[in-house]
């Protein structure tokens, strides 16, 4: 079974009643064409929406910050007419992202959030983001990845047994959904607590079915494999130190520490690789200083240190900022997530993850 067939038939469950928009870059044209072919076989209508690196750079460079903050008429029109979206690519070489100023990227992120959300939520538009189109040799060079190992891992992580993946996710969700307080600890600077009482937990298992749609779980990724929640935004207390490299605007982010006090960021510090991230954070708007996301990864084939940190088995990920799209209250304008390996997670005192191993 091809990846395109799996995405269309199993993950999005496309039918003749769907209008599918496929977003892609030139290097992922073959995949976009395969996806559109599979959609046409289902009788669905399809729009191929091409981005290029020059288009992306001109968009950020030539439009004013004020203009970038406004939602695109075209993006809104797509959100209002699509019933399903497939995100099948990004820049071929992420090094070009270094040319985008922090001010412009922050403004564009705010505008994009306004354009796509809450329209897609109101209309229950399903969305799948694909990880394999990110696998390019320029991206591997920019982030210091071993291209062959990365490519092999991404293929394996995308082709796991999704039935078993869903079972694992359901078990984790059942346990975590009853919890009020999550605590994350790890030697070397991590001791963080936050609340989740009353918040809805979601499972990323690579499939958007009727049950997902009914509970508002409208987006997923391939590869997949994590259980996640929008924590109570004003509840975070303590410190978390991230030790897994994260690709970001053409730079591999290294060690970073966030300290929360009274539910807000009191300290944002890291090594030199985090300068761009911190600058984007400082110049962004929205509820950028509150916790917005927490997840535990359970894909047995995904490995940390590449582009799938949050789904790696036993990995713990924390996000900062915008989370309205997953049921949170943080206003859009900024979002970033970072990952810890080898951490211990307890839910109301019960161990869920111990030293990076899922124990339930």
Protein Blocks (a to p, Z undefined) as FASTA:
>chain_A
ZZklmmmmmmnopafkbccdddddfklmmmmmmmmmmmmmnopacddddddfklmmmmmm
mpcfklmmpccfklmmmmmmpcbdcdebddfblmlmmmpcfklmmmmmmmmmmmmpcklm
mnopacdddfklmmcfklmmmnopafklmmmmmmmmmmccfklmmmmmmmmmmmmmmpmb
dcdddehiiacdddfehiacdddehiacfklmmnopabccddehiddddddfklggcjdd
dfbdcdeehiacdddddddeehiafbdcddfklmmmmmmmmmmgcjfkbcfbdcddfbfk
bcghiammmmpghiacddehjfklnopabdchiacddddehiacdeehiafbgghiafZZ
